[in-house]
Amino acid sequence: ADLQRDAAVNVAYADTDADDYVSVSGTAALVDDAAKKRELWSKMNEAWFPGGPDDPDVALVRVDITHADYWQAKDSKITQIAKMAKAALTGEPPRDMGEHGRVEMR
């Protein structure tokens, strides 16, 4: 019901140990494919969906990506905190916090 009201979505991933972050934005749609549900199913999913891949609450969602952003920090956590503290004190955004990029899809 939420996707029918507004199909705009964001999927985010963070690997905090490596300081790698990805944010993907796009348009979502439900996919009705029972075979794909069974293919992707793992035993761990049963903690949330005890009815298995045929549980009526299980859904596949396809995201057609419009753009994605990524960040990769290169400094240690202490250096990052020091840069953020300086930014908070000066009111200036932190600079050189690592690599950031954007990929636009067509």
Beta strands, then each sheet from edge to edge (+ up, - down):
strand 1: 8-15
strand 2: 20-31
strand 3: 60-72
strand 4: 99-104
sheet 1: 1+ 2- 3+ 4-
end
